[in-house]
Amino acid sequence: MSRPPARGGDQGRPQNRGSNRGSAQRRHATSHKPSNRPQGEDRYPEVGVQARLVAGILLNAALEKRTGLDEEMAKSPARDLSPADRAFARACAMGALRRLGEIDQILGKRLKALPGLPTMTILRIAVAQMLVLETPSFAAVSTAVKLAERDNKTRPYKNLINAVLRGIDRDGFGVTKPEANLPEWLAARWLANYGDEALKGLAEATRFEPPTDISVKPSADRAALAQALEANILEGGTLRTDRRGDVAQWPHFEDGDWWVQDAAAAIPARLLDVQPGQTALDLCAAPGGKTLQLAASGASVVAVDRSESRLKRLRQNFERTRLHAEVVAIPAEDWEDDRQFDAVLLDAPCSATGTYRRNPEALRAARPADIAKLADVQHRLLDVAAQKVKVGGKLVYCVCSLEREEGETQMIAFLRRNTGFKTVAAEPASVGAPLEALTKEGWLRILPGQWEEKGSLDGFFIALLERTA
Ligand SMILES: C[S@@+](CC[C@H](N)C(=O)[O-])C[C@H]1O[C@@H](n2cnc3c(N)ncnc32)[C@H](O)[C@@H]1O
């Protein structure tokens, strides 16, 4: 299932260390030497320096706000790079984001005082190349020094940059622990909520770029697609591949039989188990991964979302897959429609702390105050969703958050104020969830770090309810 990693940037660049080795050993502490293949520095042209400059811009944009990296990718100077250098710059910034805590520890051991952000950025990007992309050290060091020379703010520090990076090359990274990659306040919450062992798995999951997961229409030939996409078939039916890059170029994309969707994100719609001819409502639908699943099962689907721009992507996804849904662009609370449905899915807006494997910036963007605000929104949306379920119908509530306020606490409060609903205990094996995800209440609490040997999955809270009155 392994395929050679895409080469980004200049020669010999990113050796993508993937994440999804079949037998992932828990490599809890890192202590190894940077790689240093003997090649001449002169072979690395100036454009390599520009790609590293862009990597620093992307990193700082992501640290500033959640959508920062993608916004910068669409602008100059990132936009002006060759496709290979853009891919390199992105891989470098993502690697730095994933392992920022470890990188800062490695640097902290060699710096008496932390330099200003421009110098620190050059150092972080250089260490990310050595630690994550396995760039030859001499190339990471020489391009860092060249970058420093370009700017008045960093030029005085070029000898320091050179000495620090050469020291790391000589002595190795030292021991670092993945817990360093978690913001302290989140690590403290997760330790309190899930315990020490789970925290280790959550931290380890920061280190690796996840595999690509794919959902397949029930009518398609799953085994043939798995072969074409060099994928394994996970329990539940998700295809998992080490492929990366532009999925539009992958086999059978235009046929519309598959779409990219994390293995955990595919579980909520599976739990609803809608049947052909049933009616289903997806109340926070865009960009539509779960709506596609409902429609592909043969249900008659209504997709509601407040964001017209996100619904544009949903419509494109439906067009490509040749599926159908009635689409309504409106805040769910304002939707005046008295239909009730056999199945209602509420994938509510949330802090998204469970998605850091794919979006490492989610860890930096989350704020405690946002969790409280989002919990209020979820509370309101849950009450709207409840009204839309027929008696005897089902409701799935899910969030890609690891925070109890958005999951378990929300569900306890909902069941207290909506006595006409009861939990239907999930059966993890039948929907492709790890067995350890099942809570005593019958809900699923999926943590990145579960299924580590299969390449892990995103964090989710998922509850299946039935309306009894
Ligand atoms: C977690 S995302 C949904 C992802 C989607 N279910 C999927 O699988 O592709 C949450 C969505 O809720 C939408 N949203 C936020 N507040 C909303 C509201 N009050 N009413 C309807 N949609 C809302 C957002 O626009 C966003 O698209």
The ligand as a Gaussian input file, in Angstrom:
#p B3LYP/6-31G(d) Opt

LIG

0 1
 C      -18.868000      20.458000      11.409000
 S      -19.400000      21.369000      10.063000
 C      -20.390000      20.219000       9.190000
 C      -19.617000      19.234000       8.354000
 C      -20.523000      18.375000       7.491000
 N      -21.561000      17.716000       8.270000
 C      -19.769000      17.344000       6.713000
 O      -19.717000      16.187000       7.106000
 O      -19.202000      17.697000       5.666000
 C      -20.591000      22.406000      10.783000
 C      -21.435000      23.170000       9.796000
 O      -22.448000      23.825000      10.533000
 C      -22.802000      24.997000       9.819000
 N      -23.563000      25.833000      10.773000
 C      -23.107000      26.551000      11.818000
 N      -24.121000      27.110000      12.484000
 C      -25.249000      26.754000      11.833000
 C      -26.628000      27.025000      12.019000
 N      -27.038000      27.802000      13.018000
 N      -27.506000      26.486000      11.164000
 C      -27.103000      25.718000      10.124000
 N      -25.817000      25.437000       9.893000
 C      -24.897000      25.934000      10.740000
 C      -21.489000      25.529000       9.359000
 O      -21.672000      26.389000       8.259000
 C      -20.734000      24.261000       8.999000
 O      -20.867000      23.991000       7.635000

